[in-house]
Amino acid sequence: MAYMNDTEPTDLQELILRLVHSPDYQPVKPKVIAKQLGLPKERARDLRKAVKRLAREGKISYGEKHLIKRAKPATEAAAGTALVTEGATGTGAVRATSKADRSLVTGEFRRAA
């Protein structure tokens, strides 16, 4: 897929979506997406903004180590919502939350000494 100099931000988002939803796509970091699209280094900031915007809209998602991947279907994402709580042992215990609680942020909890 080649980059065009007159690409608008929405067109850049469309290029990203086409790439991410292609059948042979493997999750990669934004820098690799920029290379695959043939973007010049000056457009790296535009790419990061477009990726963040798409993630906010739920069209793509971030995986482990900031890898860009396809968004989960809405039913799968809602079913997988969980809350991590700190127990007396100091480990993260996971308990399910209701689908109605949309104010939660999902992610990976890492405890450091």
N, C-alpha and C positions, 0 to 999 in steps of 0.2 A: 504494500500500500504506500503510495507516495504522498508527500506533503505538497500543498499548493500555497504559494506566498500570500494569496488574497483570502486565506481561510479566516472566517469569522469565528468567535468563541463557540457559537452553537454548532458550527460545522466541525470544529475541533472535537466537541463533545460527541457528535455523530460519528466521527472517525474512530474515537476511542471505543464507543459502544459497538461499532461494527467489528473492531479488532477483538474485543473481549468476548463477544458472542459468536465469533467464528468457531467452527467445529474443532479445529486443531489448537485452540488457544490454551496455553498453560499459564497459571498465575505468575506474574512478574512484577517487578518494581516499576514505578513511573519512568525512571531513567531508561529502562529497556523499552518501554512503550514508545518513548520519544525516538529512540533509534529505529524501532520497527516502522514508525510513521514517517521517518526521514525528516524530523523537525530539526531546525538549526538550534544551537545552544541558547540563542537569544530568546527562544520561545519556551524554554523550560519552565519559566514561571507561569506562563499561560496554561501549559499542560497541567501543572500542579493544581492551579485554580479550577480548571475544568474537571479534573479527577475528584477534587473535594466537593465540587458542586454536584457531580453525578452521585457521589456517595451519600451526600445529604438528602438527595432526592430519592435514594433507594434503588437507583438503577444499576449500581455496582457496589462492591463492598471491599473493605480491607481485610486481608487474611493475616496469618502470622507474619511477622517481620515486615509489615507494610506492603505485602503483595496485593496487587489488584486482581480481584476475581469477580465472577458473575454474582449478582445479588441473589440471595435466597428467595424463593417464592414466598409471598406474604404469609401463607398458612404455615410453612415450615419455620419461618423466622419467629412468628408469634408463639408457636409451640415450644421453641427452644429457649424462651426467655427464662432466666434464672437470676437469683440474687445471691451474692457471696457474703457470708457473715463471718466475723472473726470469733472463734470459739475459745474456750479456756485453754485448749491445747496449742493455739496459735496457728492452726491451719485453717484454710478457707473451706467452710462447709457450704454446700450448695443446696438451696431450697427453691422450689418452683414458685413463681408468682402468677397472678392472674393476668389474662390477656388484656384486661381493662387498664392495667397500670402501664401507660405509655411513657412515663417520665423516667424510666430506668435507662441506664447506659450499659450496654453489654460490652464485655471485653475480657481480658485475661488479667487476673490478679497475681502479681509477683511480690512476694515478701522478701525484703532485704534485711540483713542484720542491723 
